[in-house]
Amino acid sequence: MRVLIEISHGPVACSTALTVEQAYAAAVAAGQAPGNGGGGPVSVNGWTCLGFDTPQVLRTGQTSKCTKDGSEILAVLPSPS
């Protein structure tokens, strides 16, 4: 499933945001994320990433976030066409 990557807080290079989110997705797919359903938190290159539960995903479209030093990256489901 494709998601949109948004930088919601702080100065983060697009390439960094994509790299962090791809590494987090790979960790979840490899079963390295703790919790029911593998939501995390997971440390990725100094970032802390975690997935949101289904009710929040349905309400906001946000599937996960990664934070570091006040910066925040969100993975968001695209709006249906």
Secondary structure by P-SEA (a helix, b strand, c coil): cbbbbbbccccccaaaaaaaaaaaaaaaaaccccccccccccccccbbbbbbcaaaaaacccccccccccbbbbbbccccc
